[in-house]
Amino acid sequence: MPARRPNIPAAIADIGFPAAAGVVGATGLPIWMLAAILIAHGGYWAVTRRRSLANAAPGRRVALAAISLGLIGLFNAIAYALGASIGRMGQ
């Protein structure tokens, strides 16, 4: 089996979405912007993981998607909360 090459742009984007959520929290922007980030991150994840999800068994595919999307939501929410707490410290 050949070694997989790392997908650097996808890794940068996966870091960029929580960073954006942190900025939303730190600047006190409306919560709907966090929701937009979550939707965009979930959509980006689905597009970039399309091939690997297609290769998974159907039952496993649902479990992988649920766990992954749950973790995406969790990490973005934590980044938002950290940003919000940092934003309050600066006031």
C-alpha positions as CSV (number, residue, x, y, z in Angstrom):
1,M,0.0,0.0,0.0
2,P,1.6,3.3,-1.0
3,A,2.1,6.0,1.6
4,R,-0.6,8.7,1.7
5,R,0.6,12.2,1.1
6,P,-0.5,14.8,3.7
7,N,-3.1,17.3,2.5
8,I,-1.5,20.6,3.7
9,P,-4.3,22.9,2.4
10,A,-7.0,20.9,4.1
11,A,-5.0,20.9,7.4
12,I,-4.6,24.7,7.2
13,A,-8.3,25.1,6.5
14,D,-9.1,22.8,9.4
15,I,-7.1,25.1,11.7
16,G,-8.5,28.3,10.0
17,F,-12.2,27.5,10.8
18,P,-11.6,27.4,14.6
19,A,-9.4,30.4,14.4
20,A,-12.2,32.3,12.7
21,A,-14.6,31.1,15.4
22,G,-12.2,32.4,18.0
23,V,-12.1,35.8,16.3
24,V,-15.9,35.9,16.2
25,G,-16.0,35.2,20.0
26,A,-13.2,37.7,20.8
27,T,-14.8,40.6,18.8
28,G,-18.3,39.9,20.1
29,L,-19.8,39.4,16.6
30,P,-23.3,37.9,16.4
31,I,-23.6,34.2,17.2
32,W,-25.1,33.5,13.8
33,M,-21.6,34.1,12.4
34,L,-20.4,31.1,14.5
35,A,-23.3,29.1,13.0
36,A,-22.1,30.1,9.5
37,I,-18.6,29.0,10.3
38,L,-19.9,25.6,11.6
39,I,-21.9,25.0,8.5
40,A,-19.0,26.0,6.2
41,H,-16.6,23.9,8.1
42,G,-18.9,20.9,8.0
43,G,-19.4,21.4,4.3
44,Y,-15.7,21.7,3.7
45,W,-15.0,18.6,5.7
46,A,-17.6,16.6,3.7
47,V,-16.1,17.8,0.4
48,T,-12.5,17.1,1.3
49,R,-13.3,13.7,2.8
50,R,-15.6,12.6,0.1
51,R,-13.3,9.8,-1.3
52,S,-12.4,8.3,2.0
53,L,-16.1,8.3,3.1
54,A,-17.1,6.6,-0.2
55,N,-14.6,3.8,0.6
56,A,-16.1,3.2,4.1
57,A,-18.8,0.7,4.7
58,P,-22.3,2.3,4.9
59,G,-22.8,1.8,8.6
60,R,-19.3,2.9,9.4
61,R,-19.7,5.9,7.1
62,V,-22.6,7.2,9.3
63,A,-20.6,6.7,12.5
64,L,-17.5,8.4,11.1
65,A,-19.5,11.4,9.8
66,A,-21.4,11.8,13.1
67,I,-18.2,11.6,15.2
68,S,-16.3,13.9,12.9
69,L,-19.0,16.6,12.6
70,G,-19.5,16.4,16.4
71,L,-15.8,17.1,16.9
72,I,-15.9,19.9,14.4
73,G,-18.7,21.5,16.3
74,L,-16.9,21.0,19.6
75,F,-13.6,22.4,18.5
76,N,-15.2,25.5,17.0
77,A,-17.4,26.0,20.0
78,I,-14.3,25.8,22.3
79,A,-12.4,28.2,20.1
80,Y,-15.4,30.6,20.2
81,A,-15.6,30.4,24.0
82,L,-11.8,30.9,24.4
83,G,-12.1,33.9,22.0
84,A,-15.0,35.3,24.0
85,S,-13.1,35.0,27.3
86,I,-10.1,36.7,25.8
87,G,-12.2,39.4,24.4
88,R,-13.8,40.1,27.9
89,M,-10.3,40.2,29.5
90,G,-9.3,43.0,27.1
91,Q,-12.2,45.2,28.1
